């Protein structure tokens, strides 16, 4: 039995000889990997380490150049700079269906996308700002408004592509567009938005989560309701999305009590419990405005938390979810912490942030997988 490269409780079960043959055949046929060096003897390790050190130093030099050009933020570069003394190479666990490219969940993917898009995105953004238009980007998707003719827009984009010949993009122009899960439309000069569901995706499904499923699906339901408030400009579309979410949870085996309590708590947050059954656009607009204000406050708190983290003032504690009521434990812990550290120069609540998170006692990886020790670089 071998653990696979995704490390998501996926295992390969079979004979060792068949596994090795399949893995070698895949590496020979696939272009997703490149064999740099083969270590046969003990003395080969020094040459291999020198080669690896040279590659890491070249990567660090390239990041420093990007920082001097201000193409990357200083904090991003400091995070990506690799310390040779801390490098450990893990063994690769074979995964037959690994695809070429970088996963969207990897922070480095966003950084590489920012580097690739930096120069030619700046050209488009400059023109959009000059015309006082709206501009937004998420990963490799760019969305902006344009009040000139299609011909002028296509001519301008072609000029951008002529300057940056490595740019390849697909253009979608119309009175409506889908961007980041939202349907955005110009309805006779009025902005209309709602949640967009991809026709090629299966309906009424919940996201795959790792860890405590019920807790994470609880958080997802609240986040999905909040997204519906932000995306839906009309109260009818919001209620339609709310019903869709409720049905999704019921179809996936969650009880009616679970769904009712979570949805009602969402409306009770601003003491507007009757909003769940009201279709008044004015009341909905006020309800929506309150959520937008709360998001602004959360962004401010998030920036403050990041500052604490940058200065090493974030303290993280992990405890087993199975032991004791979670909410009661969190409340008592914060009360005791504030009581005993209220005047502490570092650990007071004004100067530090305490994060309490849960972890599971066991996982399939912990129970079934036997990992080799990682290789240290000296």
N, C-alpha and C positions, 0 to 999 in steps of 0.2 A: 504494500500500500504506500502510495506517495501523495503528499500534499501538492497542490498545483500552484501556479504562479500568482493567481488572483487572490489566494489566501482568504477565500470566502467560503470556507467549509466545503470545498470541492475536492474530491479525492480520486485518484486513479488506482484501480484494483486489478491486479493481474500478475503474470510471471515477470520476474526481473529481466530475463533475457529478452522477452517480447517488448517490454517497456524500453529498454536501452536501444533495441533495433528501431522501434518506432520513433524515438526521440532523435536518433542520429539521422534517420531518413528525412524527418521533418526539417532539421537544421540544414541539410544539404539542399533541399528543394526550396526552402523559404528564403525570401530576401529581407525578412524582418530582423535577422541577426547577422552579425559579421564576426567571424572568428579572428581575433587579433593575435593571439599567441597560445601555444600549447605548452603546458608545463609537464615535462616527463621526469626530469631529474631535479634533485634538491638545488643544484647550482643554477638552474634556470630561473629560480624565483627572483634573484637579485636583478637580472636583466629585465624581467617582467615588471618588477617594482619601479625601476628607473623609467621604463616606458610609460607606466601609469602616472608616475609623478609628473612627467613632462606634459602629459595630456591635461592633467588637472591644473598645472601652472598656466598653460595656454588658455584654458577656460577662464581662470581667474583674471588673467591679463585682459581678455576680451570684455569681461564684466567691468573692469576698472575703466576701460576706454568708453564704454557706454555711460558710465557714471560721470565722467568728465564732460561728455557731450550733452549731459542732462537728458539722455534718452530714457534712463531708468532712475527711479527715485533712490536716494542713498540708502534708505532702510531696506529696499528690495535687494539691492546689490549686496549689502552686508549680510542679508539672510542667505543669499545664494553662494557667496564666497565659500569655497571648500577648504577646510583645515585638513592638511595631509595627516596630521597626528590623530585625527578622529575618523578616518576613512576605514570602513570595514566592508569587504565584498561578501555578500551572502551567496550561498549556493543557489543556482537556478533550478527551480522545480518545474518540470515540464508541463506545459498546458497546450494541448494540440490545436485549439482554435484561437490562439492569441492572434490579434490582427495588428497590422503595421500602423504606427502612428502613436500619438500621445493621448492618454485618456483625458476627458474633460474635467474630471475630478482632481487632477493633479495641478498643484499650484504652478509648477514650472510651465505647464501648457499655456496658462494665461500670460506668463512673462514672455514666452517665445512669441505668442500672438501679438503682444504689445510691441515687441521689437520689430516684427515683420510689418505691422500696420502703421508704425509711427510716422514715417516720412510722408506716405501718400494720404494717410488720414488727415494729416495736418493741412494738406492742400485743400481737401474738401471742406474741412472745418472752417478754414479761413474764408472761403466763399460763402458758406452758410451763415457765418456770423456777419459778414458784410451785408447780406440781404435780410438780416434779422429773422432768420428761420430757426426751426427747432432741430436739434441734432441729438442722436443717441446711438450708443454702440454696446452690444453684448457679445463678447467673444469675437467671432468672425462675422457677425451680422451688424450692418449699419442701417439706421433708419433716420431720414431727415425729410422735412417738408420743403416744397418747392412751388412757388407761385408764378413761375415763368412757363414757357412752352416746353413740350417734350423735346422738341428739336434742339433747343438751347441746352437743355440738361444733357442730352446724349452727346452733343458736341463737346460740352465741358468734360464729361466723364471720359470721352475718348482722348481728349488732350491730357488728362491725368494719366491715362494708361500709356500714352506715348512717352511721357516723362519717366514713368516707372514701368518699364517693360516687363518686370517680373510680376506685375499685378494681374490676377485673373479673378474676375467677379461676374456674377449674374445680376442683371438689372430687372427689377419688378416695379412698374410705375402704374398707378391707378388712384382712384378716389378712396380706396380702402387697401389696407395692408395688414399682414399678420407679422407681429414682431414680439418675440419673447413670450409666447403664449397669450398674446392679446390681439384682439381684432380692433384696429384703429380705422376710423372712417370719417370722411368729410361729408356730412349731410347738410347740403345747402348752406355751407358756411358755419355749421355748428359741429363741434367735436363730439363724436359718438364712439364709445369704447365698451367692450365686454370681453369676457373670457373666451378664448378660442380653443376648441377641441379638435385635434387632428383626426380627420376621417379615417386615416390608416392605422390609428391606434385603437386598441380594444377599449370599449366603454366600461365604466363602473369598476375600474381596477384601482387598487391601492399600491403605493410604492413599496418596493422590497426594502426591508430594513434589517439591520444586524444589531442584535442585542435584545433589549426588552421591548417586544413588539407592541404591546398595549400602550406603554408610555410614549413611544415614538409616534405611533399612529394618533394618539391624543394630541401631541404637539402638531402633527401634520394637519389635523382637522382644523385647529385654530388658525394655522398659517394659511390654509386653503380658503377659509372664510374671510380672512383679512385680505387675501389676494382678490377675492370676489368683490369686496368693498372698494378696493383701489382700482380695479379694472372696469367695473360696471358703472357706467354713468347714469343708467336708468334703473329705477327700483325694480321694475319687472324682470330685467335681466339678472339682477342680484338674487331675487327669490328663486328664479329658475336654476341658477347655479347652486344655491343653498340646497334645494330639493335634490339636485343631482348628487351632491356630496352625501346627503343623508341616505339616499338609495345605495350609493357605493358602499357605505359602511354596513348597511343592513344586508346587502347581497353577499358581502364577504364575512358574514357570521357574527358581527357585533350586535349586541342586544339593543332593543328599542330604548331601554333606560340609559345605556351608554350614549347613544346618539342624542337623545332628548336633553340630557343633563349638560353635555358639552356645548350644544348649540345654544341652549338657554343661558348658560354662563357667559357665552360670547356677547349676547345682547345685554345681559345684566351688568356688564362691566361699566357702562355709562348710564345705568339705571333706565334703560329704554327697552324693557322687556316686551312692551307691546309692539315694538318695531318688527318683530318676527311675523306679525300678521297684518301689518299696515302696508298699504301701497301708495301712501302719500309721498309725492316726489320732494316736497319741501322738507318734510321731516327726515326723509332719507338723505337729503343733501346735508342737513345739519349733522346727522349721524355719521356721514362720511367725512365731514370736516373734522370731527372730533378724532377719528382714527388717524387722519393725516397729521394732526397736531401731535398725537401720541407717537407717531413714527419719527417726527422731528426730535422729540425728547429722547427716544430710544437711540437715534443716531448720535446725539450728543453724549449719552451715557456710554455708547459703544466706543466713541473716540476717547473718552476718559479712561475706560477699561484698557484700551490699547496703550495709552500713556503709562498706566500702572504697569502693564506687562513689559513695556520697553525698559522701564527702570527696575524690573525685578520685584515689583510689589504685588504680584498676583500669587496667591497661595491656593493650591489645588489639593483637595482631599477626596479620596475615593473610598466608598464603602459598599458592602454587598447589599444589593437591592432586596434580597430575600429576608434580611434581618430588620424587622421593626417598621412602623409606619414612616414613610419617607417624609411627608410634609411636616409631621410633628417633630421628627428628628431635626430637620433643617431649621425649624423655628427655634427650638431649644438650643441648638448649637450656636446660632447667631446671637441669641440673647446672652448666653454665657460668654461668648467671645467679646461682645460689646462691654459686658460688665467688667471683665478682668483686663481688657486691653484698651479701655476708653481713652487713657492718657498716654499710651505708648507712642514713642516718636516714629515708629515704623509700622506697627501692627494695628494701629487705631483704624476705625472704619473710614475716617476721612483720608487716610494716607495709603490704605491697602484695600484690596478686593479679595474676598473669600469665595471661591467657587466650589460647591459641593456637587459631585457627580456620582452616579452609581456605576457599578460594574458587576458582571455576572461571575458566579463562582466557577462555572465550567463552560467550555465550548467544545465543539467537535474537534477543532484544531488541537486543543489542549489534551483531549482524551485519546485521540487516534493518531496524531502525527508525531513523528520523532524527527526532530530537526538536527542537522549537522551544525557544528560550531562554525561561526563566521570567520572569515580570513582577515587577519589584521595586517594593515600596511605599516611598515616600519620605515 
